[in-house]
């Protein structure tokens, strides 16, 4: 049952005065439940509880954290159709999409459960001492990764489950040993509360400390700002717009104790379609990319918003085919009136820029809040001169840039900002001939795709979901996959510490039976 209240630890609370409702974009009307924004008193209590919980939760062994994460997954599953129906009513997305995203959310939790159960992720390293070393004795030094403290996670508008309340940021932070305070996204506050109830129930069932998780409602920016500036908060996870992510990054940097903000802020995900590929498989790739651009009404951070090719009759054919294919696809509902409003404004502004030609626009009558697909094209020199055309348009929109030659293509790649993904569409010897262009693109992206589409982010150990700024605030880390746990930890060394006082991961006996590096060699042996 959705109450519209905040979870301050395991207590439901609604003492604030500001309220709001979520919106059903399919029906174009507000949902019934009234949600109450967290007050300053509730924010303070949530952070205090998180700090208190941290001192015991950081010591919880991997096996127990694993049980906690698995129980969260079980409780989310137990929410059944209530969760799925709420998701649909608050997002305009389909029930099938809700089921796919729930499966992904559960898989992420299970993946982290397996990671912490195994225990090797702490990267335990031991250099044993030698008192007889001359001229100075060698100290015994042991190192491992340790959690940093309470984490604030901001829910994402476009993924009410997988990137929100119990999404990748929350799952990885809890796995690391850090308590989490979620600033729930106002577009799907009901979905967030249901998932929060599952986390709280799982924490109680597995004996986790009160305050290991809280969920705070907010329609405006004040709650988020207060959390980021709070001295007891130690890091932030964010998925959303560049404007929002940069604002949080700046706030965190200006604190007396600056903290990291791991923000994933979107991308135009450039696609380079090379000459042989566009010549021999124009129709195929046009269909593939029309589907990718329109997928989910273009509301993916990996949406292919920029396609680069070298002028030719084949590229002209590809552009025409892409336009023909895009208008065959039925428009779909966007997340919220504010989202489609921004899309229509940005796409219209892009279409009106000098030198931009509209290739295709879906002009059929659609329901309110449905996004119409748009393809435009522009000359390479115009694109180089107009930085506005380099910016993301969040929705089913893509621009095809017609480069004069290889040199201009290279220049355009060199002038791109950092991106989450890049894609190379190649046939025959294309990739060899354009090796320099591909090498340049590697410096701009976190993931490079060959003969595929960028939409779709596999949850696995090798995935990198991040990229050079402004795609993300720190390109050394990923927001997807088990390696995302490394955002919430720091290396810590013990020197000449008594064996009985060391954490289990570093004790001579290796009681957890984990793989460790001892004097430079990987082993599971005892010392």
C-alpha positions as CSV (number, residue, x, y, z in Angstrom):
1,X,0.0,0.0,0.0
2,X,1.3,3.4,-1.0
3,X,1.0,6.0,1.8
4,X,2.8,9.0,0.3
5,X,5.1,9.2,3.3
6,X,8.9,9.1,3.7
7,X,10.8,6.2,5.2
8,X,13.1,7.6,7.9
9,X,14.9,4.4,8.5
10,X,12.2,1.9,9.2
11,X,9.6,4.5,10.3
12,X,7.0,6.1,7.9
13,X,6.9,9.9,8.4
14,X,5.1,12.9,6.9
15,X,5.6,16.0,9.0
16,X,6.4,18.3,6.1
17,X,4.0,20.8,4.7
18,X,4.8,20.5,1.0
19,X,2.9,17.9,-1.0
20,X,2.6,16.7,-4.6
21,X,1.1,14.0,-6.8
22,X,2.6,11.9,-9.5
23,X,1.2,12.0,-13.1
24,X,-0.1,9.4,-15.4
25,X,1.0,10.5,-18.9
26,X,-1.0,7.9,-20.7
27,X,-4.3,9.2,-19.2
28,X,-2.9,12.8,-19.0
29,X,-4.0,13.2,-15.4
30,X,-2.6,13.2,-11.8
31,X,-2.6,10.0,-9.8
32,X,-4.6,10.0,-6.6
33,X,-2.0,9.5,-3.8
34,X,-0.7,12.7,-2.2
35,X,3.1,12.5,-1.4
36,X,4.7,14.6,1.3
37,X,8.1,16.2,0.9
38,X,10.7,15.4,3.5
39,X,11.1,18.2,6.1
40,X,14.5,19.4,7.4
41,X,13.8,17.5,10.6
42,X,13.2,14.3,8.6
43,X,16.3,14.8,6.5
44,X,18.5,15.4,9.6
45,X,17.0,12.3,11.2
46,X,17.6,10.1,8.2
47,X,21.3,11.2,7.9
48,X,21.8,10.7,11.7
49,X,20.4,7.2,11.4
50,X,22.6,6.5,8.4
51,X,25.7,7.6,10.2
52,X,24.8,5.5,13.3
53,X,24.1,2.5,11.1
54,X,27.4,2.9,9.2
55,X,29.5,2.0,12.2
56,X,27.9,-1.4,12.6
57,X,26.9,-2.0,9.0
58,X,30.5,-1.6,7.6
59,X,31.5,-4.5,9.8
60,X,28.8,-6.9,8.5
61,X,30.4,-9.8,6.8
62,X,29.9,-10.4,3.1
63,X,27.7,-13.5,3.7
64,X,25.3,-11.5,5.8
65,X,25.2,-8.6,3.3
66,X,24.6,-11.2,0.6
67,X,21.5,-12.4,2.4
68,X,20.3,-8.8,2.8
69,X,20.6,-8.1,-0.9
70,X,18.9,-11.4,-1.9
71,X,16.1,-10.7,0.5
72,X,15.6,-7.2,-1.1
73,X,15.3,-9.0,-4.5
74,X,12.7,-11.4,-3.0
75,X,10.7,-8.6,-1.4
76,X,10.6,-6.7,-4.7
77,X,9.4,-9.8,-6.4
78,X,6.7,-10.2,-3.7
79,X,5.3,-6.8,-4.5
80,X,3.8,-8.4,-7.6
81,X,1.3,-6.5,-9.8
82,X,1.0,-3.6,-7.4
83,X,4.5,-2.6,-8.3
84,X,4.1,-3.1,-12.0
85,X,0.8,-1.3,-12.1
86,X,2.1,1.7,-10.2
87,X,5.2,1.8,-12.4
88,X,2.9,2.0,-15.5
89,X,0.6,4.6,-14.0
90,X,3.5,6.9,-13.0
91,X,5.7,6.5,-16.1
92,X,3.5,5.9,-19.2
93,X,5.8,3.0,-20.0
94,X,4.3,-0.4,-20.7
95,X,3.8,-3.3,-18.3
96,X,6.2,-5.4,-20.4
97,X,8.9,-2.8,-19.9
98,X,8.1,-2.7,-16.2
99,X,8.6,-6.5,-16.0
100,X,11.9,-6.3,-17.9
101,X,13.2,-3.6,-15.7
102,X,12.1,-5.4,-12.5
103,X,14.0,-8.5,-13.8
104,X,17.1,-6.4,-14.3
105,X,16.8,-4.8,-10.9
106,X,16.6,-8.2,-9.2
107,X,19.5,-9.5,-11.3
108,X,21.7,-6.5,-10.2
109,X,20.9,-7.3,-6.5
110,X,21.7,-10.9,-7.1
111,X,24.9,-10.1,-8.8
112,X,26.1,-7.9,-5.9
113,X,25.0,-10.6,-3.5
114,X,27.2,-13.1,-5.2
115,X,30.1,-10.6,-5.3
116,X,30.1,-9.9,-1.6
117,X,29.5,-13.5,-0.7
118,X,32.6,-14.5,-2.6
119,X,34.5,-11.6,-0.9
120,X,37.5,-11.2,-3.3
121,X,36.2,-7.7,-4.4
122,X,37.9,-6.0,-1.4
123,X,41.3,-6.6,-3.1
124,X,43.1,-7.7,0.0
125,X,46.8,-7.3,-0.2
126,X,49.4,-8.3,2.3
127,X,53.1,-7.5,2.4
128,X,54.5,-9.4,5.4
129,X,57.1,-7.8,7.6
130,X,60.8,-8.7,8.1
131,X,62.5,-7.5,11.3
132,X,65.8,-8.8,10.0
133,X,65.9,-6.6,6.9
134,X,68.9,-4.3,6.8
135,X,69.4,-1.4,7.2
136,X,65.8,-1.0,8.4
137,X,63.2,-3.6,9.4
138,X,60.4,-4.0,6.9
139,X,56.9,-3.4,8.5
140,X,54.0,-5.7,8.0
141,X,51.4,-3.8,5.8
142,X,48.0,-5.0,4.8
143,X,45.5,-3.2,2.6
144,X,41.9,-3.6,1.5
145,X,39.0,-1.6,0.3
146,X,36.7,-0.2,2.9
147,X,33.3,1.6,2.7
148,X,33.3,5.4,3.0
149,X,30.0,6.2,4.8
150,X,26.4,7.3,4.1
151,X,25.6,7.6,0.4
152,X,22.8,9.7,-1.2
153,X,21.3,8.2,-4.4
154,X,19.1,10.3,-6.7
155,X,16.4,8.3,-8.5
156,X,16.3,8.5,-12.3
157,X,13.3,9.7,-14.2
158,X,13.6,7.2,-17.1
159,X,14.3,4.0,-15.1
160,X,11.8,3.9,-12.2
161,X,13.4,0.6,-11.0
162,X,16.8,-0.2,-12.4
163,X,18.4,3.2,-11.8
164,X,16.3,4.3,-8.9
165,X,15.3,3.2,-5.4
166,X,16.9,-0.2,-5.4
167,X,18.8,0.3,-8.7
168,X,22.5,-0.1,-9.4
169,X,23.7,2.8,-7.3
170,X,21.8,1.6,-4.2
171,X,22.6,-2.0,-4.7
172,X,26.3,-1.3,-5.1
173,X,26.5,1.0,-2.2
174,X,24.7,-1.4,0.2
175,X,27.0,-4.2,-1.1
176,X,30.0,-2.1,-0.2
177,X,28.9,-1.6,3.4
178,X,27.5,2.0,3.0
179,X,24.0,3.0,4.2
180,X,21.9,4.7,1.5
181,X,19.5,7.6,1.6
182,X,17.5,7.7,-1.6
183,X,16.1,11.1,-2.9
184,X,13.1,9.6,-4.6
185,X,12.3,10.9,-8.1
186,X,9.0,12.9,-8.0
187,X,7.7,11.4,-11.2
188,X,7.5,7.9,-9.7
189,X,7.3,8.5,-6.0
190,X,4.7,5.7,-5.5
191,X,7.0,3.2,-7.3
192,X,9.8,4.4,-5.1
193,X,7.9,4.0,-1.9
194,X,6.9,0.4,-2.7
195,X,10.5,-0.5,-3.5
196,X,11.6,1.3,-0.3
197,X,9.2,-0.8,1.7
198,X,10.8,-4.0,0.2
199,X,14.3,-2.8,1.3
200,X,13.1,-1.9,4.8
201,X,11.4,-5.3,5.2
202,X,14.5,-7.1,4.0
203,X,16.7,-5.1,6.4
204,X,14.5,-6.1,9.3
205,X,14.2,-9.7,8.2
206,X,18.0,-10.1,8.0
207,X,18.9,-8.0,11.1
208,X,20.5,-5.0,9.4
209,X,20.8,-1.8,11.5
210,X,18.0,0.7,11.4
211,X,19.1,3.6,9.2
212,X,20.9,1.4,6.6
213,X,18.2,2.7,4.2
214,X,15.9,5.7,4.0
215,X,13.7,7.0,1.3
216,X,12.8,10.8,1.0
217,X,10.2,12.4,-1.2
218,X,10.8,15.7,-2.9
219,X,9.3,17.5,-5.8
220,X,11.7,20.5,-5.8
221,X,15.5,20.7,-5.4
222,X,15.7,21.7,-1.7
223,X,15.8,18.2,-0.3
224,X,18.5,17.1,-2.7
225,X,20.6,20.2,-2.0
226,X,20.3,19.7,1.7
227,X,21.4,16.1,1.5
228,X,24.4,16.8,-0.7
229,X,25.6,19.6,1.6
230,X,25.1,17.6,4.8
231,X,28.6,17.0,6.4
232,X,27.7,13.4,7.3
233,X,27.0,12.4,3.7
234,X,30.1,11.0,2.0
235,X,29.2,10.5,-1.7
236,X,26.4,11.0,-4.2
237,X,25.1,8.8,-7.1
238,X,23.1,10.5,-9.8
239,X,21.6,9.6,-13.2
240,X,19.9,12.4,-15.1
241,X,20.5,15.6,-17.0
242,X,23.8,17.5,-17.4
243,X,22.2,20.5,-15.7
244,X,21.2,18.5,-12.6
245,X,24.4,16.5,-12.4
246,X,26.6,19.5,-12.7
247,X,24.6,21.4,-10.1
248,X,25.1,18.6,-7.6
249,X,28.8,18.2,-8.5
250,X,29.4,21.9,-7.8
251,X,27.5,21.8,-4.5
252,X,29.6,18.9,-3.4
253,X,32.8,20.6,-4.4
254,X,32.0,23.7,-2.5
255,X,31.5,21.9,0.8
256,X,34.1,22.3,3.6
257,X,34.8,18.7,3.0
258,X,34.3,18.1,-0.7
259,X,32.8,14.7,-1.6
260,X,32.6,12.8,-4.9
261,X,29.5,13.0,-7.1
262,X,29.3,10.1,-9.5
263,X,26.9,11.5,-12.0
264,X,25.9,10.0,-15.3
265,X,24.6,12.9,-17.3
266,X,23.6,11.6,-20.8
267,X,25.2,11.5,-24.2
268,X,24.5,11.8,-27.9
269,X,26.3,8.5,-28.5
270,X,27.9,9.1,-31.9
271,X,27.7,6.5,-34.6
272,X,30.2,6.4,-37.5
273,X,28.8,4.7,-40.5
274,X,31.8,4.0,-42.8
275,X,31.7,4.0,-46.6
276,X,31.6,0.3,-47.4
277,X,28.9,-0.3,-44.8
278,X,26.7,2.5,-46.0
279,X,27.2,1.3,-49.6
280,X,26.4,-2.4,-49.1
281,X,24.0,-2.4,-46.1
282,X,22.3,1.0,-46.2
283,X,18.8,-0.4,-45.9
284,X,19.7,-2.8,-43.1
285,X,21.4,-0.2,-41.0
286,X,18.6,2.3,-41.6
287,X,16.1,-0.1,-40.2
288,X,18.2,-1.0,-37.2
289,X,18.9,2.6,-36.3
290,X,15.3,3.7,-36.8
291,X,14.3,1.1,-34.2
292,X,17.0,2.1,-31.9
293,X,16.2,5.9,-32.1
294,X,12.5,5.3,-31.4
295,X,13.0,2.7,-28.7
296,X,11.3,3.8,-25.5
297,X,10.5,7.1,-27.2
298,X,14.2,7.8,-27.3
299,X,14.4,8.1,-23.5
300,X,17.6,6.2,-23.0
301,X,20.9,7.8,-22.0
302,X,22.5,5.6,-24.8
303,X,20.1,6.8,-27.5
304,X,22.0,7.2,-30.8
305,X,21.4,11.0,-31.3
306,X,24.3,11.6,-33.7
307,X,25.2,9.7,-36.9
308,X,28.3,10.6,-38.9
309,X,29.0,9.6,-42.4
310,X,31.0,10.7,-45.5
311,X,29.1,12.3,-48.3
312,X,28.1,9.9,-51.1
313,X,25.1,8.7,-53.0
314,X,25.0,5.7,-50.6
315,X,24.9,8.0,-47.6
316,X,22.0,10.0,-49.2
317,X,20.2,6.7,-49.7
318,X,20.8,5.8,-46.1
319,X,19.4,9.1,-44.8
320,X,16.3,8.7,-47.0
321,X,15.9,5.1,-45.8
322,X,16.3,6.1,-42.2
323,X,13.6,8.7,-42.6
324,X,11.3,6.3,-44.2
325,X,11.8,3.7,-41.5
326,X,11.4,6.1,-38.6
327,X,7.9,7.2,-39.6
328,X,6.8,3.6,-39.9
329,X,7.2,3.2,-36.2
330,X,4.2,4.0,-33.9
331,X,5.0,6.9,-31.5
332,X,5.0,6.0,-27.8
333,X,4.2,7.8,-24.6
334,X,6.9,9.9,-22.9
335,X,7.5,10.0,-19.2
336,X,5.8,13.2,-18.2
337,X,4.5,16.5,-19.7
338,X,7.7,18.2,-18.7
339,X,9.8,15.6,-20.5
340,X,7.8,15.9,-23.8
341,X,7.7,19.7,-23.4
342,X,11.5,19.8,-23.2
343,X,11.8,17.4,-26.1
344,X,9.5,19.4,-28.4
345,X,11.3,22.7,-27.5
346,X,14.8,21.3,-28.1
347,X,13.9,19.4,-31.3
348,X,12.1,22.4,-32.7
349,X,15.1,24.6,-31.9
350,X,17.5,22.2,-33.6
351,X,15.3,22.0,-36.7
352,X,15.3,25.8,-37.0
353,X,19.1,26.1,-36.8
354,X,20.7,27.5,-39.9
355,X,21.7,24.7,-42.4
356,X,19.6,22.0,-40.7
357,X,17.3,20.0,-43.0
358,X,14.4,18.0,-41.7
359,X,14.5,14.5,-43.3
360,X,11.5,13.0,-41.6
361,X,9.0,13.8,-38.8
362,X,6.2,11.6,-37.6
363,X,3.1,13.8,-38.4
364,X,0.3,11.4,-37.7
365,X,-2.2,12.3,-34.9
366,X,-1.0,11.0,-31.6
367,X,-2.3,10.9,-28.1
368,X,-1.3,13.6,-25.6
369,X,2.3,13.2,-24.3
370,X,3.4,10.9,-27.2
371,X,6.7,11.8,-28.7
372,X,7.0,12.2,-32.5
373,X,10.2,10.8,-34.1
374,X,12.4,13.3,-36.0
375,X,15.5,12.8,-38.2
376,X,17.4,15.9,-39.4
377,X,20.6,16.2,-41.4
378,X,23.4,18.9,-41.7
379,X,26.6,19.5,-43.5
380,X,29.8,18.7,-41.6
381,X,31.1,22.3,-41.6
382,X,27.8,23.6,-40.3
383,X,27.9,21.0,-37.5
384,X,31.5,22.0,-36.6
385,X,30.6,25.7,-36.4
386,X,27.3,25.2,-34.4
387,X,27.9,23.8,-30.9
388,X,24.2,23.8,-30.2
389,X,23.9,20.8,-32.6
390,X,26.3,18.8,-30.5
391,X,23.9,18.8,-27.5
392,X,21.6,15.9,-26.5
393,X,17.9,16.1,-27.4
394,X,16.3,13.7,-24.9
395,X,13.7,11.9,-27.0
396,X,13.3,10.1,-30.4
397,X,15.6,12.5,-32.3
398,X,18.8,12.0,-34.3
399,X,20.9,14.2,-36.5
400,X,22.9,12.8,-39.5
401,X,26.1,14.8,-40.3
402,X,27.3,14.6,-43.8
403,X,31.1,15.0,-43.7
404,X,33.0,16.1,-46.8
405,X,35.8,13.7,-46.4
406,X,37.9,11.6,-43.9
407,X,39.7,14.7,-42.7
408,X,36.5,16.5,-41.8
409,X,35.2,13.4,-40.1
410,X,38.3,13.2,-38.0
411,X,38.0,16.9,-37.1
412,X,34.4,16.4,-36.0
413,X,35.3,13.5,-33.8
414,X,38.2,15.5,-32.3
415,X,35.7,18.3,-31.4
416,X,33.1,16.1,-29.7
417,X,32.5,16.1,-26.0
418,X,32.8,13.0,-23.8
419,X,30.2,10.4,-24.5
420,X,28.9,7.2,-22.9
421,X,29.2,5.2,-26.1
422,X,30.5,5.3,-29.6
423,X,29.6,3.0,-32.5
424,X,31.5,1.9,-35.6
425,X,29.4,0.5,-38.5
426,X,31.9,-1.2,-40.8
427,X,32.1,-3.5,-43.8
428,X,35.2,-5.1,-45.4
429,X,38.3,-3.0,-44.8
430,X,36.5,0.0,-43.4
431,X,37.8,-0.3,-39.9
432,X,41.4,-0.7,-41.1
433,X,41.2,2.3,-43.4
434,X,39.6,4.5,-40.7
435,X,41.8,3.3,-37.8
436,X,42.9,6.8,-36.8
437,X,39.3,8.0,-36.6
438,X,38.4,5.0,-34.4
439,X,41.4,5.7,-32.1
440,X,40.2,9.3,-31.7
441,X,36.7,8.1,-30.9
442,X,38.1,5.8,-28.2
443,X,39.3,8.9,-26.3
444,X,35.8,10.3,-26.3
445,X,33.7,7.3,-25.0
446,X,33.4,4.7,-22.3
447,X,32.2,1.9,-24.5
448,X,32.9,1.3,-28.2
449,X,30.4,-0.8,-30.2
450,X,31.1,-2.6,-33.5
451,X,28.3,-3.2,-36.0
452,X,25.5,-2.8,-33.5
453,X,23.4,-0.3,-31.7
454,X,24.1,1.6,-28.4
455,X,20.7,1.1,-26.8
456,X,20.9,-1.7,-24.3
457,X,23.4,-1.8,-21.4
458,X,24.3,-5.4,-20.4
459,X,24.8,-5.9,-16.7
460,X,28.1,-7.8,-16.5
461,X,31.6,-7.5,-15.1
462,X,33.1,-6.1,-18.3
463,X,30.5,-3.3,-18.8
464,X,31.6,0.3,-18.6
465,X,28.6,2.7,-18.3
466,X,30.3,6.0,-18.0
467,X,32.7,8.1,-20.0
468,X,34.7,11.3,-20.2
469,X,33.1,14.5,-19.0
470,X,30.3,15.5,-19.5
471,X,29.0,12.0,-20.0
472,X,30.0,11.4,-16.4
473,X,31.8,13.2,-13.7
474,X,34.5,10.6,-13.4
475,X,35.4,8.4,-16.3
476,X,37.4,6.0,-14.1
477,X,34.2,4.4,-12.9
478,X,31.2,2.5,-14.2
479,X,27.6,2.9,-13.0
480,X,26.6,-0.6,-14.3
481,X,28.0,-4.0,-13.3
482,X,29.6,-5.2,-10.1
483,X,32.7,-3.0,-10.6
484,X,30.4,0.0,-9.8
485,X,31.0,-0.9,-6.1
486,X,34.4,0.8,-6.3
487,X,32.7,4.2,-6.3
488,X,31.8,3.8,-2.6
489,X,35.0,2.5,-1.1
490,X,38.6,3.7,-0.4
491,X,41.9,1.8,0.1
492,X,42.9,1.4,3.7
493,X,46.2,0.0,5.1
494,X,47.0,-1.5,8.5
495,X,50.7,-1.4,9.6
496,X,52.1,-3.8,12.1
497,X,48.6,-4.5,13.4
498,X,48.0,-7.5,15.8
499,X,46.5,-10.4,13.9
500,X,43.6,-10.9,16.2
501,X,42.5,-7.2,15.7
502,X,42.6,-7.3,11.9
503,X,39.5,-7.7,9.8
504,X,38.8,-11.2,8.7
505,X,39.8,-10.4,5.1
506,X,43.4,-9.7,6.3
507,X,44.0,-12.2,9.0
508,X,46.8,-14.8,8.7
509,X,44.3,-17.7,8.8
510,X,42.3,-16.3,5.9
511,X,39.0,-17.4,7.6
512,X,36.9,-16.2,4.7
513,X,38.8,-18.3,2.2
514,X,39.2,-15.4,-0.3
515,X,41.8,-14.8,-2.9
516,X,44.5,-12.3,-1.7
517,X,47.7,-10.9,-2.9
518,X,50.5,-12.0,-0.5
519,X,53.9,-10.5,-1.2
520,X,53.0,-10.0,-4.8
521,X,51.4,-13.4,-5.5
522,X,47.7,-14.2,-5.8
523,X,46.8,-17.0,-3.5
524,X,44.1,-18.3,-1.1
525,X,46.8,-19.7,1.3
526,X,47.1,-18.9,5.0
527,X,50.2,-17.1,6.3
